[in-house]
Amino acid sequence: MKSPITSLYELVKDRELRNRAYKDTISASQSVKIPAGFISCRKCSRRSLRSRWEENFYICPICGSYSPIGAYYRLKLILDPGSFHELDKDLCAGDPLDFPDYEEKIAAQEKKTGLKEAVVSCYGKIGGIDLTAVVLDSRFFMGSMSRAVGEKVTRAVEHADQKGQPLIIFSASGGARMQEGIYSLMQMAKTSAAIERFSEHGGFYISFLTHPTTGGVTASFATLGDITLAEPGALIGFAGPRVIEQTINAKLPKGFQRSEYLLEHGFLDRIVERREMREILLRLLELHRAEGAQGGEKA
């Protein structure tokens, strides 16, 4: 039986995540506009009651298109109540190249989103199973990979490695952050090297791709998972479809770079709807734990 002090601590931690998740859903920078009690879908332009969007995990109740969601809200959907512990909370964006107006833009993004960078990392539990989780948030500079983002991802991978925990990374990015130049591009090698070490030590990594996952993130840690999942309709690729068409001077197949197309061509293991996200992740974690236990018995 849990002690009253432990129960109170978990209650406080759960309240912290719930409050951050709530702020995510009402952020003015959400991919959906919120006039009064209604939310307008940016794809079909139809309006529905906010309560219907909430019940539907911020998937349009009319056309079914997925709205991007904040990092804390996504973590609330998957983690056990009271198990959220944030990592490197104070690590924030910097300006290594003294890029014009970049510091002002960072300050504006922080004020707009309540985030210090485009990524949230933590450790917690799903169904009682310990894990490390990383979520890129597209509201902050389109989830672009800066020096700080790469550092937070790397530290989270190293935390999972040291603790012997499974790793889940939710990717959502426009690629490398142009204001940080070569410093941003270096994060591709750094994060990939961390994943490689984690894998060599027997780590289990689930990569979950959301809309959009492009550029340097796709070219590094996002595509190195032992299991690769994606949300329906997510744009996944390196360069965008228009850039590719202009480069090769040819029309691309219908649905090219969308998760359904990539699943059909063997790039993904499964497309996971948001409402079943926690259930599928728990099933994969349980299978991995069971396989690890069997391996220990054989040894």
Buried (B, 14 or more C-beta within 10 A) or exposed (E): EEEEEEEEEBEEBBEBBBEBBBBBBEBEBBBBEBEEEBBBBEBEEEBBEBEBBEEBBBBBBBEBBBBBBBBBBBBBBBBBBBBBBBBBEEBBBBBBBEBEEBBEBBEEBBEEBBBBBBBBBBBBBBBEBBBBBBBBBBBBBBBBBBBBBBBBBBBBBBBBBEEEBBBBBBBBBBBBBEBBBEBBBBBBEBBBBBBEEBBEEEBBBBBBBBBBBBBBBBBBBBBBBBBBBBBBBBBBBBBBBEEBBEEEEEEEEEEBBBBBBBBEEEBBBEBBBBEEBBBBBBEBBBEBBEEBEEEEEEE
